[in-house]
Amino acid sequence: MPLNLTAASDDDGRRLDRILRKALGDMPLSAIHRLLRKGGVLVDGKPAPADLRIRCGQSITVNLSSPLPPRLRALSYPLADGTPLRDESKVNAFPEILFEGAGLLILNKPAGLAVHDKGRDGSASLEEIVRGYLKPRLPPSLSFRPGPLHRLDKPSSGLIAFSTSLEGARFFSTLMRERKIKRFYLALVKGAVEKDEVWHDKLIRDSVTRKSLTLQASDAKASAAAKASTTKVSPLASNTDYSLLLAEIETGRTHQIRAQAASRGHPLLGDKKYGGGSSAGGFLLHAWRMIIPGDPPLPQLVEAPLPENFRRKIEELFGEDPQWCG
């Protein structure tokens, strides 16, 4: 069964095998290279080697012996054929758009919406929802698919950036790698944090408990897998029982703030996984601000308004209207 593709501007100058790895995301890499070796991939009607540099407008034919997997049948983003992602009665409203332009889409993600994985009820992930939104707005490309540019846990709310172009993805990823993008979170923790602190730890992921753990200095055996993690913390409000923290992460490890706070006796209120007990609605961790260096139209500062339940909890615990957080 032949699959006919046409190279677009994002594909210009890229190797054939790399284009196919993106375009045929459901196919194992070994199968792609087997097709290339056996002449099963044609460019402008002729068998082509893996390292061939493709030009915009060239036709690529992939001869497959088995039926196409679901994603390859559309070879596009979800909603490409107009089919709803899921039952309309369960569809989440599209998250608030905080910035769109320069190859980026920055959203205010609600808590409880997974970035990558479908919900247990079959509900769409944020990634699927965004691709459906962007489908009619983007030019065709085999090499590029919009995707999230950093992590944000399902229970957390706030800022998350998606790429809408290859250039935007490269620009943002470079800044992240060089730690030039500053990201600030608001976290409600148990106990009194009375002064600014800098948390330096090595975190290691426990695959059984799916928790991130701070590595003890004596545990040399696990040190090779541990990752350095740094968070700067400032208390914005505090009493004997709870603190509202502004946390700037210099690294972006899985569960970084949750694990580091818990290791210091300040688990997030309601974070059962890390010893924070139960709280209606779960823990409150909000990706609040992002500072992005660059020229217009990029905004230097992007800020995600607090969810209403987070604002109400602050007022309940500290008796003040958090004007400082939007």
NUZA-145073 format. One line per field, with one value per residue: residue in one letter; residue number from 1; x, y, z of N, C-alpha, C, O in turn. Coordinates in steps of 0.2 Angstrom, whole numbers, plus 2048, in hexadecimal, padded with zeros to 3 digits. Last residue first. Example, Ala and Ser with C-alpha at 12.3 -4.5 7.8 and 13.67 -1.06 7.14 Angstrom:
resn: (S:A)
resi: (2:1)
nc1: (840:842)
nc2: (7F5:7E4)
nc3: (823:827)
cac1: (844:83E)
cac2: (7FB:7EA)
cac3: (824:827)
cc1: (840:842)
cc2: (800:7F0)
cc3: (827:827)
oc1: (843:847)
oc2: (806:7EF)
oc3: (828:82A)
This chain:
resn: (G:C:W:Q:P:D:E:G:F:L:E:E:I:K:R:R:F:N:E:P:L:P:A:E:V:L:Q:P:L:P:P:D:G:P:I:I:M:R:W:A:H:L:L:F:G:G:A:S:S:G:G:G:Y:K:K:D:G:L:L:P:H:G:R:S:A:A:Q:A:R:I:Q:H:T:R:G:T:E:I:E:A:L:L:L:S:Y:D:T:N:S:A:L:P:S:V:K:T:T:S:A:K:A:A:A:S:A:K:A:D:S:A:Q:L:T:L:S:K:R:T:V:S:D:R:I:L:K:D:H:W:V:E:D:K:E:V:A:G:K:V:L:A:L:Y:F:R:K:I:K:R:E:R:M:L:T:S:F:F:R:A:G:E:L:S:T:S:F:A:I:L:G:S:S:P:K:D:L:R:H:L:P:G:P:R:F:S:L:S:P:P:L:R:P:K:L:Y:G:R:V:I:E:E:L:S:A:S:G:D:R:G:K:D:H:V:A:L:G:A:P:K:N:L:I:L:L:G:A:G:E:F:L:I:E:P:F:A:N:V:K:S:E:D:R:L:P:T:G:D:A:L:P:Y:S:L:A:R:L:R:P:P:L:P:S:S:L:N:V:T:I:S:Q:G:C:R:I:R:L:D:A:P:A:P:K:G:D:V:L:V:G:G:K:R:L:L:R:H:I:A:S:L:P:M:D:G:L:A:K:R:L:I:R:D:L:R:R:G:D:D:D:S:A:A:T:L:N:L:P:M)
resi: (326:325:324:323:322:321:320:319:318:317:316:315:314:313:312:311:310:309:308:307:306:305:304:303:302:301:300:299:298:297:296:295:294:293:292:291:290:289:288:287:286:285:284:283:282:281:280:279:278:277:276:275:274:273:272:271:270:269:268:267:266:265:264:263:262:261:260:259:258:257:256:255:254:253:252:251:250:249:248:247:246:245:244:243:242:241:240:239:238:237:236:235:234:233:232:231:230:229:228:227:226:225:224:223:222:221:220:219:218:217:216:215:214:213:212:211:210:209:208:207:206:205:204:203:202:201:200:199:198:197:196:195:194:193:192:191:190:189:188:187:186:185:184:183:182:181:180:179:178:177:176:175:174:173:172:171:170:169:168:167:166:165:164:163:162:161:160:159:158:157:156:155:154:153:152:151:150:149:148:147:146:145:144:143:142:141:140:139:138:137:136:135:134:133:132:131:130:129:128:127:126:125:124:123:122:121:120:119:118:117:116:115:114:113:112:111:110:109:108:107:106:105:104:103:102:101:100:99:98:97:96:95:94:93:92:91:90:89:88:87:86:85:84:83:82:81:80:79:78:77:76:75:74:73:72:71:70:69:68:67:66:65:64:63:62:61:60:59:58:57:56:55:54:53:52:51:50:49:48:47:46:45:44:43:42:41:40:39:38:37:36:35:34:33:32:31:30:29:28:27:26:25:24:23:22:21:20:19:18:17:16:15:14:13:12:11:10:9:8:7:6:5:4:3:2:1)
nc1: (7F6:7FE:7FC:7F0:7E9:7E2:7E3:7E4:7EA:7E0:7D7:7DF:7E4:7D8:7D4:7DF:7DC:7D0:7D3:7E4:7ED:7F2:803:80D:81C:827:82B:823:829:829:836:844:849:846:838:832:822:818:812:80C:807:800:7F7:7F0:7DE:7D1:7D3:7E1:7EB:7FD:80A:813:813:807:7FE:7FD:7F7:804:814:81F:82A:836:83E:839:82E:835:83B:82F:828:832:833:82C:83A:843:84A:852:84F:83F:83A:82B:824:818:80F:80E:806:807:80B:80C:810:813:81E:82F:838:845:84C:852:85B:862:86B:866:86C:873:87F:87A:878:883:884:87D:880:878:868:85E:84D:843:833:829:825:827:830:839:83F:84B:854:85C:866:864:862:858:859:84D:847:83D:834:828:81E:813:810:80D:809:812:815:824:82C:83A:844:84F:85C:862:865:85A:851:856:854:846:842:848:842:835:835:839:82E:81F:819:81B:814:816:80C:808:7FB:7FB:7FD:7F9:802:811:819:828:82A:824:818:816:812:81E:828:82A:81F:812:808:805:7F8:7EB:7E4:7EB:7EB:7E0:7E6:7F1:7EB:7E5:7F1:7F7:7ED:7E4:7D2:7CB:7CA:7C9:7D6:7DD:7ED:7FC:802:7FC:7ED:7E5:7E6:7E5:7E6:7F3:7F4:801:808:810:81C:820:81C:80D:803:800:7F5:7E6:7DE:7D9:7C9:7C0:7BF:7B1:7A7:79D:7A4:7AF:7BE:7C2:7B7:7BE:7C5:7D0:7D9:7D8:7EA:7F4:7F9:7F7:7EC:7F2:7FB:7F3:7EF:7FA:7F6:7F9:809:813:816:820:81F:825:825:829:82E:82C:83C:847:852:860:863:866:860:85C:84E:847:83C:831:835:83B:835:839:83D:84A:84F:853:847:841:84A:848:83B:83D:845:83C:82A:81E:817:81D:821:826:832:839:839:843:84E:84F:852:858:853:850:840:836:82F:829:825:823:816:812:809:80B:804:804)
nc2: (8C2:8C1:8CC:8CA:8C0:8C5:8BB:8B1:8A5:89B:8A1:8A6:89A:895:89D:89B:88E:88F:897:897:8A6:8AA:8A9:8B4:8B8:8C4:8C7:8C0:8C2:8C9:8D1:8C6:8BE:8B4:8B2:8AC:8A8:8A3:897:888:883:877:870:85F:85C:85E:85E:855:84A:84A:84C:841:840:83C:846:855:85E:869:863:862:866:85F:85E:855:85D:865:85C:856:862:867:85B:852:851:860:86C:879:885:88B:894:896:89D:896:897:88C:887:888:895:89D:8A8:8AD:8AB:8A5:89F:895:88D:87D:871:861:855:844:833:829:829:826:81A:817:820:826:830:83B:836:83F:840:839:838:829:81D:812:80C:815:823:82E:83A:849:853:864:873:881:88F:89B:8A8:8A3:89A:88F:884:878:873:87E:883:88C:892:894:89A:899:8A1:89B:897:88A:885:87D:888:88D:882:881:88D:88B:87F:883:88D:886:87D:883:883:87B:881:883:886:88C:883:876:864:857:854:85F:864:866:86E:86F:865:867:865:85D:85C:856:858:864:872:880:882:883:877:872:878:870:864:866:869:85C:854:85A:858:849:845:837:82A:82A:82B:836:835:83E:84B:854:852:85C:860:872:879:883:890:890:896:891:897:89E:8AB:8A8:8AB:8AA:8A4:89D:891:881:87E:873:861:857:84F:850:84B:83E:843:84B:84A:84A:851:84C:851:84E:84D:850:843:837:82F:823:824:822:814:80B:804:7F3:7EE:7F2:802:80D:81E:82B:83C:84A:85A:866:86A:85C:852:849:838:82E:822:823:81E:81A:826:82F:839:82C:81D:810:803:7FE:7F8:802:808:7FD:7FD:809:807:7FD:803:80C:808:814:81F:82A:82E:83B:839:830:836:840:838:832:83E:84D:85D:867:86A:868:874:875:863:855:84A:838:82A:819:80A:7FA)
nc3: (8C9:8D4:8DD:8E3:8EB:8FA:908:911:911:90E:905:8FB:8F6:8F1:8E7:8DE:8DA:8D4:8C9:8C3:8BF:8AF:8A9:8A0:898:893:886:877:867:85B:865:86A:879:887:891:89F:8A6:8B4:8BA:8BC:8CB:8D6:8E2:8E3:8E3:8E6:8F7:8FC:906:907:903:8FE:8F1:8ED:8F1:8F3:8FB:8FB:8F8:906:90E:911:907:8FE:8F9:8F1:8E7:8E2:8DC:8D3:8CA:8C2:8B8:8B6:8B0:8B9:8BF:8C4:8D1:8DA:8E7:8F3:901:90E:91E:92C:931:921:913:902:8FB:8FC:8EE:8E8:8DA:8D7:8CD:8CB:8C3:8C3:8C4:8BF:8C7:8D4:8D9:8E1:8EB:8F6:8FE:8FB:8F5:8E9:8E9:8DD:8D5:8D2:8CE:8D5:8CA:8C6:8CD:8C8:8D2:8D3:8DE:8E2:8E9:8EB:8F4:8FC:906:915:91A:919:923:91B:90B:8FC:8ED:8E1:8D1:8C7:8B9:8AE:8A2:896:895:895:889:887:885:879:871:871:86A:85D:859:859:84F:844:842:84B:856:866:876:887:895:8A5:8AE:8BA:8BE:8BB:8B0:8AF:8A2:898:888:87C:873:861:850:845:836:82A:822:822:81D:827:834:836:837:843:850:856:856:85E:86A:86D:86E:879:883:87F:880:888:88D:89A:89E:891:888:88B:88B:894:89C:8A8:8B5:8B3:8A3:89C:893:885:877:869:85D:851:853:85D:86A:87C:883:882:88C:885:87F:88A:887:884:887:87D:871:872:869:85E:850:83F:835:832:83B:849:84B:83C:831:82B:82A:82A:835:840:83E:832:822:81F:817:80F:808:800:7FF:7F6:7F5:7EB:7EE:7F5:7FB:7FA:805:803:807:810:80C:7FA:7F0:7E0:7D8:7D9:7E2:7EB:7F3:7FC:7FB:7FA:805:80D:810:818:823:828:82D:836:840:845:844:842:846:83E:831:832:839:831:825:827:829:81D:815:81C:817:80D:812:81B:81C:810:80B:801:801:7FF:7FF:802:7FB:800)
cac1: (7F2:7FE:803:7F0:7EF:7E0:7E5:7DF:7EE:7E6:7D5:7DB:7E8:7DC:7D0:7DE:7E2:7D0:7CF:7DD:7EB:7EE:7FC:80A:815:824:830:823:829:823:82F:841:848:84A:83B:835:828:81C:80F:811:805:806:7F7:7F5:7E5:7D3:7CE:7DD:7E5:7F6:806:811:819:80C:7FE:801:7F3:7FD:80E:81B:825:830:840:83F:82D:832:83F:834:825:830:839:82A:834:843:843:852:854:843:83D:831:825:81F:80E:811:807:805:80E:80A:811:80F:81A:828:837:83E:84C:84C:85B:85C:86B:866:869:86D:87F:87C:872:881:888:87A:884:87F:86D:863:853:845:83A:82B:824:823:82B:835:83D:844:854:856:867:863:866:858:85B:852:849:842:834:82E:820:818:80E:810:806:811:812:81E:82B:834:843:848:85B:85F:86A:860:850:856:85B:84A:841:84A:849:837:833:83D:834:823:814:81E:815:818:810:80B:7FF:7F7:7FF:7F5:7FB:80D:815:824:82C:82B:81A:816:812:818:826:82F:820:819:809:807:7FF:7EE:7E2:7EB:7EF:7E0:7E0:7F2:7EF:7E1:7EC:7FA:7EE:7E9:7D9:7CC:7CB:7C3:7D3:7DA:7E6:7F8:803:800:7F3:7E5:7E2:7E7:7E3:7F0:7F3:7FA:809:809:81A:821:823:811:803:804:7F9:7EC:7DF:7DD:7D0:7C0:7C1:7B7:7AD:79B:7A3:7A8:7BA:7C7:7B9:7BB:7BF:7CB:7DA:7D3:7E3:7F2:7F8:7FD:7EB:7ED:7FE:7F6:7EA:7F7:7F9:7F4:803:810:815:81C:821:820:828:824:830:828:835:846:84C:85E:861:869:85D:860:852:849:842:831:833:83B:837:837:836:847:84C:858:84C:83E:849:84E:83C:839:848:841:831:821:815:81E:81F:820:82D:838:835:83C:84B:84E:84C:859:853:857:845:839:833:82E:823:827:819:813:80C:809:809:800)
cac2: (8C3:8BC:8CB:8CF:8BF:8C4:8C1:8B6:8AA:899:89D:8AB:89F:891:89D:8A2:88F:88B:89A:894:8A1:8AB:8A5:8B2:8B4:8C1:8C6:8C4:8BE:8C9:8D1:8CC:8BF:8B9:8AF:8B2:8A5:8A8:89E:88B:887:879:876:865:85A:860:85E:85B:84B:849:852:842:842:838:83F:851:859:868:867:85F:86A:85F:863:853:857:868:860:852:85D:86B:85E:853:84E:859:86A:873:885:885:895:892:89F:897:898:891:887:882:88F:89D:8A2:8AD:8B1:8A5:8A5:895:893:881:877:865:85B:84A:839:82A:829:82D:81D:812:821:821:82A:83B:837:83A:843:839:83B:82F:823:816:808:813:81D:82C:834:846:84E:85D:870:87A:88C:895:8A5:8A7:8A1:891:88B:87A:872:878:883:885:893:890:89B:897:8A0:89D:89E:88D:889:87A:884:891:885:87C:88C:891:87F:87D:88E:88B:87A:883:883:87E:87C:885:881:88D:889:87A:86B:85B:854:859:866:862:86D:870:869:863:869:85C:860:856:851:863:86B:87D:881:889:87C:86F:87A:878:865:864:86E:862:853:85A:85F:84C:847:83E:82B:82A:825:835:835:838:846:856:84F:85B:85A:86C:878:87D:88F:88F:895:892:895:897:8AA:8AB:8A7:8AC:8AA:89E:898:885:87F:879:867:85B:84F:852:852:840:83F:847:84C:846:854:84A:852:852:84C:851:84A:83A:836:824:825:829:81A:80D:80A:7F9:7ED:7EC:7FE:807:818:825:836:845:854:865:86B:863:853:84F:83D:834:825:821:823:817:822:828:83A:833:821:817:804:802:7F3:7FD:80C:800:7F7:808:80D:7FC:7FE:80F:807:80E:819:829:827:839:83D:82E:830:842:83C:82E:83A:846:858:866:86C:862:872:879:86A:859:850:83E:82F:820:810:800)
cac3: (8C3:8D0:8DA:8DD:8E8:8F2:904:913:912:912:90B:8FF:8F8:8F6:8ED:8E1:8DE:8DA:8CE:8C4:8C4:8B5:8A9:8A6:897:898:88B:87E:86D:85F:862:867:872:884:88A:89C:8A2:8B0:8BA:8B8:8C5:8D3:8DE:8E4:8E3:8DF:8F1:8FC:901:909:904:905:8F4:8EB:8F5:8EE:8F7:8FE:8F5:900:90C:916:90C:902:8FE:8F6:8EB:8E5:8E1:8D9:8CE:8C9:8B9:8B7:8AF:8B5:8BB:8C3:8CB:8D9:8E1:8F0:8FA:90B:917:929:934:928:917:908:8F9:8FF:8F3:8EB:8DE:8D7:8D1:8CB:8C7:8BF:8C7:8BC:8C0:8D2:8D5:8DB:8E5:8F1:8FF:8FA:8FA:8EA:8EA:8E4:8D4:8D5:8C9:8D8:8CE:8C1:8CF:8C7:8CE:8D4:8D8:8E3:8E5:8EC:8EE:8FC:8FF:911:91C:915:922:920:912:900:8F4:8E4:8D7:8C9:8C0:8B0:8A9:897:895:89B:88C:888:88A:87F:872:873:871:861:85A:85D:856:846:843:845:851:860:870:881:891:89F:8AC:8B6:8BE:8C1:8AF:8B1:8A7:89C:88E:87C:879:867:856:848:83C:82F:824:823:81D:821:832:837:832:83D:84B:855:853:857:867:86C:869:873:881:882:87C:887:886:897:89E:898:888:88B:886:88E:89B:8A0:8B3:8B7:8A9:89D:89A:888:87E:86B:863:852:853:858:864:876:886:87E:88B:88A:87D:886:88B:881:88B:884:872:874:86D:862:856:844:838:82E:834:846:84D:843:833:82A:829:826:82E:83F:83E:839:826:81F:81C:80E:80E:7FF:804:7F6:7F8:7ED:7EC:7EF:7FB:7F9:801:805:802:811:812:800:7F2:7E6:7D8:7D5:7DB:7EA:7ED:7FD:7FC:7F4:7FF:80A:80D:812:81E:825:828:830:83C:841:847:83F:848:846:833:82E:83B:838:826:826:82F:822:813:81A:81C:80F:80D:819:822:811:80C:805:7FD:803:7FB:805:7FA:800)
cc1: (7EB:7F8:803:7F7:7F0:7E7:7E3:7E1:7EA:7EA:7DA:7D9:7E5:7E1:7D4:7DA:7E2:7D7:7CF:7D9:7E4:7ED:7F8:803:813:81D:82D:828:828:823:82F:83A:845:849:840:839:82B:821:812:80F:80B:805:7FE:7F4:7EA:7DB:7D1:7D9:7E3:7F1:7FF:80E:818:813:804:803:7F7:7F9:807:815:822:82B:83A:841:833:830:83C:838:82A:82C:837:82F:832:83C:842:84B:855:849:841:833:82C:81F:815:810:80B:806:80D:80D:80E:810:815:824:830:83E:845:84D:855:85C:865:866:86A:869:879:87D:875:87C:886:87E:882:883:874:867:859:84C:83D:832:824:821:825:82F:838:844:84D:857:860:865:866:85C:85C:854:84E:844:839:82F:827:81A:814:80E:809:80E:810:81B:824:832:83B:847:853:85E:868:865:856:855:85B:851:845:848:84B:83E:835:83B:839:82A:819:819:818:818:810:80E:802:7FD:7FB:7F7:7F7:805:810:81F:827:82E:821:819:813:818:81F:82D:825:81A:811:808:800:7F6:7E6:7E9:7EF:7E4:7DF:7EC:7F0:7E5:7E8:7F6:7F2:7EA:7DE:7D2:7CB:7C3:7CC:7D8:7E3:7F1:7FE:800:7F6:7EC:7E2:7E3:7E6:7ED:7EF:7FA:802:80A:813:81F:825:818:807:803:7FD:7EF:7E6:7DE:7D3:7C8:7C1:7B9:7B2:7A1:7A1:7A8:7B3:7C4:7BE:7BC:7BB:7C4:7D4:7D4:7DE:7EC:7F7:7FD:7F1:7EB:7F8:7F9:7ED:7F3:7F6:7F7:7FF:80A:811:81C:81D:823:823:828:82B:829:831:83E:84A:857:85E:868:860:85E:856:84E:844:837:834:83A:836:83A:834:840:849:855:851:843:846:84E:843:83A:844:844:836:828:819:81C:820:81D:826:833:834:837:844:84B:84A:852:854:858:84C:83F:837:832:82A:825:81D:816:80C:80D:806:804)
cc2: (8C1:8BC:8C6:8CE:8C4:8C5:8C0:8BC:8B1:89F:89C:8A7:8A4:896:89A:8A1:896:88C:896:896:89D:8A5:8A7:8AF:8B2:8BE:8C2:8C2:8C2:8C5:8CD:8CB:8C5:8B9:8B4:8AF:8AC:8A5:8A3:892:88A:87D:878:86A:860:85F:861:85B:852:84A:851:848:844:83A:83B:84A:855:864:865:864:867:864:863:858:855:863:863:856:859:866:862:857:84F:857:863:871:87F:886:88F:893:89B:899:89A:891:88C:881:888:896:8A3:8A7:8B2:8AC:8A5:89C:894:887:87B:86B:85F:850:83F:830:82B:82E:823:815:81D:822:825:835:837:83B:83E:83C:83B:832:829:81C:80D:80F:81A:825:831:83F:84A:859:868:876:885:893:89F:8A4:8A5:898:88C:881:875:878:87D:886:88D:893:897:897:89E:89C:8A0:895:88D:87E:880:88D:889:87E:887:890:885:87E:889:88D:87F:880:883:87E:87F:87F:884:887:889:87F:86F:862:858:85A:861:866:869:870:869:868:865:861:85E:859:851:85B:86A:876:87E:889:882:873:878:87A:86C:865:86C:867:859:859:85F:854:84A:840:833:82B:824:82E:834:839:840:851:852:858:858:866:872:87C:889:88F:895:891:896:894:8A2:8A9:8AB:8A8:8AD:8A5:899:88D:883:87A:86D:861:853:852:854:848:841:842:848:849:850:84D:851:854:851:84F:84B:842:83A:82B:826:82A:820:813:80A:7FE:7F3:7EA:7F8:802:812:820:831:83F:84F:85E:86A:864:85A:851:843:839:82C:825:820:81C:820:824:834:835:828:81A:80B:803:7F7:7F9:807:804:7F9:802:80B:801:7FC:809:809:80E:813:823:825:833:83C:833:82F:83C:83F:832:836:842:851:861:86B:864:86C:877:86E:860:854:844:836:825:816:806)
cc3: (8C4:8CB:8D4:8D9:8E2:8EF:8FD:90F:913:915:910:906:8FD:8FA:8F3:8E7:8E1:8DE:8D5:8CA:8C3:8B9:8AF:8A6:89E:896:891:882:873:865:85C:865:870:87C:887:897:89F:8AC:8B4:8B6:8C2:8CC:8DC:8E0:8E4:8DE:8EB:8F6:902:904:906:907:8FB:8EF:8F3:8F2:8F2:8F9:8F9:8FE:905:914:912:907:902:8FB:8F1:8EA:8E5:8DE:8D4:8CE:8C1:8B9:8B0:8B5:8B6:8BE:8C9:8D2:8DF:8E9:8F7:904:914:922:930:92B:91E:90C:8FF:8FD:8F5:8EF:8E1:8DC:8D1:8D0:8C6:8C4:8C3:8BF:8BC:8CB:8D2:8D7:8DF:8EB:8FA:8FA:8F8:8F0:8EC:8E4:8DC:8D4:8CD:8D3:8D1:8C4:8CB:8C9:8CE:8CF:8D9:8DD:8E6:8E7:8EF:8F5:900:90A:919:916:91E:91E:916:907:8F7:8EB:8DA:8D0:8C1:8B7:8AA:89E:896:89B:892:88B:88C:885:878:875:874:868:85E:85E:85B:84D:846:847:84A:85B:86A:87C:88A:89C:8A6:8B3:8B9:8C1:8B5:8B1:8A9:8A0:892:883:879:86D:85C:84E:83F:836:82A:825:81E:822:82B:834:832:837:844:850:851:853:860:868:867:86D:87A:880:880:884:883:88F:89B:898:890:88B:885:889:895:89F:8AC:8B5:8AD:8A3:89B:890:881:873:865:858:854:858:85F:870:881:881:887:887:882:885:887:886:889:889:87A:875:86E:866:85A:84B:83E:831:830:83F:84A:845:83A:82C:828:825:829:838:83D:839:82D:824:81C:812:80C:805:802:7FA:7F9:7F0:7EF:7EC:7F5:7F9:800:801:805:80C:813:806:7F9:7E9:7DF:7D5:7D6:7E3:7EE:7F7:7FD:7F5:7FA:804:809:80D:818:821:825:82B:836:83D:842:842:846:849:83A:830:838:83B:82D:827:82E:828:81A:81A:819:814:810:815:821:817:80E:805:802:7FF:7FF:802:7FE:800)
oc1: (7E6:7F5:807:7F7:7F0:7EA:7E3:7E1:7ED:7EC:7D9:7D9:7E7:7E2:7D3:7DB:7E4:7D7:7CF:7DC:7E0:7EC:7FB:7FF:817:819:831:82A:82B:81E:833:837:843:849:83D:83E:828:825:80E:80B:80F:802:802:7F1:7E7:7DE:7D4:7DA:7E3:7F3:7FC:80E:81C:817:807:808:7F4:7F8:806:813:822:827:83A:845:833:831:83E:839:829:82E:839:830:836:838:840:847:858:847:846:830:831:81B:818:80F:80C:808:810:811:80D:811:813:827:82B:842:840:850:852:85F:862:862:86F:864:879:87C:871:87C:887:87B:885:887:876:86A:857:850:839:836:821:81C:81F:82A:832:848:849:85A:85F:866:867:85B:860:850:852:842:839:82B:82C:819:81A:80C:807:811:80D:81F:81F:836:837:849:852:85F:86B:869:858:858:85F:854:847:84D:850:840:837:840:83D:82C:816:815:818:81A:80C:811:800:802:7F9:7F4:7F3:803:80D:821:821:834:825:81B:810:81C:81A:830:825:816:815:80B:7FB:7F9:7E6:7ED:7F1:7E2:7DC:7EC:7EF:7E2:7E6:7F6:7F0:7E7:7DC:7D8:7CC:7BE:7CA:7D7:7E7:7EE:7FC:7FF:7F2:7F1:7DF:7DD:7E8:7EF:7E9:7FF:7FE:80C:810:821:82A:81A:805:804:7FE:7EC:7EB:7DE:7D0:7CC:7C2:7B4:7B8:7A0:7A3:7AB:7B1:7C6:7BE:7C2:7B6:7BF:7D3:7D0:7E0:7E8:7F8:7FF:7F1:7EA:7F9:7F8:7EB:7F3:7F0:7FB:801:806:80C:821:817:828:81E:82D:828:825:834:83A:84C:858:85A:86B:85D:85A:853:853:843:837:836:83F:832:840:82E:83C:845:859:853:843:848:852:843:83A:847:846:836:82C:817:81F:823:817:821:82F:82E:831:840:847:845:84E:852:85E:84D:844:83C:838:82F:824:81A:819:807:813:800:808)
oc2: (8C2:8B7:8C5:8CF:8C1:8CA:8BA:8C2:8B6:8A0:89D:8AA:8A5:896:89C:8A4:897:88C:899:898:8A1:89F:8A6:8B1:8AF:8C1:8BE:8BC:8C7:8C4:8CD:8C6:8CA:8B3:8BA:8AA:8B0:8A0:8A6:893:88D:879:87B:86A:865:861:867:859:855:84B:855:84B:848:835:838:849:851:866:85F:867:86B:865:868:856:853:864:863:854:859:867:861:856:84D:85B:85F:873:87F:889:88D:892:89C:897:89F:88C:892:87C:883:893:8A8:8A2:8B8:8B1:8A3:89E:895:886:87C:86B:860:851:840:832:82F:833:826:814:81E:825:820:833:833:841:83A:83C:83E:82E:82E:820:80C:80E:81C:820:832:83F:846:85C:866:877:883:894:89F:89E:8AC:89C:889:884:874:87D:877:88A:889:896:898:895:8A1:896:8A6:898:891:87C:87F:88F:888:87C:888:891:884:87D:88B:88E:87E:880:884:879:885:87A:886:883:885:880:86D:866:85C:85F:85E:86C:868:870:865:86D:85F:860:85F:857:84C:859:86E:874:87B:88E:886:873:87B:87F:86E:867:871:86B:85B:85C:863:855:84D:83D:834:82B:81F:82B:830:83E:83F:853:853:85C:853:867:86D:87E:888:88E:89A:88B:89B:88E:8A0:8A5:8B0:8A2:8B3:8AA:897:88E:888:878:86D:864:853:854:85A:84A:846:83C:842:84B:853:84B:854:858:856:84D:846:846:83F:82D:829:82F:824:817:809:7FD:7F9:7E6:7F8:7FF:813:81E:832:83D:850:85B:86C:85F:85E:851:842:83F:830:82A:81C:81F:824:81F:834:834:82B:81A:80D:805:7F5:7F8:808:803:7F7:802:80C:7FF:7FA:80A:809:813:80D:820:820:832:83B:831:82C:83D:83F:82F:836:843:850:860:86E:85F:86B:878:86C:863:856:842:838:825:817:807)
oc3: (8C0:8C9:8D0:8D3:8DC:8EF:8FB:911:915:91A:916:90B:903:900:8F8:8EC:8E7:8E4:8DA:8CF:8C1:8B6:8B5:8A2:8A2:893:894:883:873:868:858:864:874:879:885:897:89C:8AE:8B1:8B1:8C5:8C8:8E0:8DA:8E7:8D9:8EB:8F1:907:8FE:907:90D:8FE:8F0:8F7:8F5:8EE:8F4:8F9:902:900:919:915:90C:908:901:8F7:8EF:8EB:8E4:8D9:8D4:8C5:8BB:8AC:8B9:8B1:8B8:8CD:8CD:8E3:8E5:8F9:901:918:91F:931:928:921:90A:900:8FF:8F2:8F3:8DD:8E2:8CB:8D6:8C0:8C8:8BF:8BC:8B7:8C8:8CE:8D1:8D9:8E6:8FA:8F6:8F4:8F1:8F1:8DF:8E0:8D2:8CC:8D5:8CF:8C1:8CB:8C7:8D3:8CA:8DE:8D7:8EC:8E1:8F3:8F0:905:909:91A:914:921:919:914:90A:8F6:8EF:8D7:8D3:8BD:8BB:8A7:8A1:897:8A0:895:88F:892:88A:87C:87A:87A:86D:862:864:860:851:84B:84D:845:85A:86A:87D:887:89F:8A1:8B6:8B4:8C5:8B4:8B1:8A5:8A3:88F:883:877:86C:85C:852:83B:83B:82E:828:81C:827:828:834:82D:832:83F:84C:84C:84D:85B:864:862:868:876:87A:886:885:87E:88B:899:893:893:88E:880:883:890:8A0:8AA:8B4:8A9:8A9:89B:893:880:875:862:859:857:85D:85D:871:881:881:889:881:884:888:881:888:88C:88E:87C:87A:86B:868:859:84D:840:82E:82B:83C:84A:840:83E:828:825:81F:824:835:839:834:82E:828:81A:810:808:807:803:7F9:7FB:7ED:7F4:7E8:7EF:7F8:804:7FB:809:80C:815:805:7FC:7E5:7E4:7D2:7D0:7DF:7F1:7F5:7FE:7F0:7F6:7FF:803:807:812:81C:81F:825:831:838:83C:843:848:84E:83C:830:83C:840:82F:82A:832:82C:81C:81E:813:817:816:814:824:817:80E:800:808:7FA:802:801:7FF:805)
